[in-house]
Amino acid sequence: MSDNHKFISGLLLGALAGSALALYMNTEKGKELAEELKLNAADLKDDFKAGIDTAEESLQQLLAKAKQLVSDLEGKLKDEALKTS
């Protein structure tokens, strides 16, 4: 099979699949499917945003703990330095 023949076969198959999908999407079931997909996509978007917010909050808490740890260590180092001087 030549490259041109493969290309034309792929083009025709894609056009046929696209036409079949367009016809199906214009039926009642197709419209219901499209609406369901929209709702699922909206739910997924909301879940993703909630996950991002949770991750951001967790990172802020971790950063605050790290800053406190550094501050505590600095204080201990200063105390030790005063004891040894």
ZIFEN-V661555 format. One line per field, one symbol per residue. phi: phi as a letter, one per 30 degrees, with the letter a starting at -180 (. if undefined). Layout:
BEGIN
phi = ???
END
This chain:
BEGIN
phi = .dddddddddddddddddddddddddddddddddddddddddddddddddddddddddddddddddddddddddddddddddddd
END
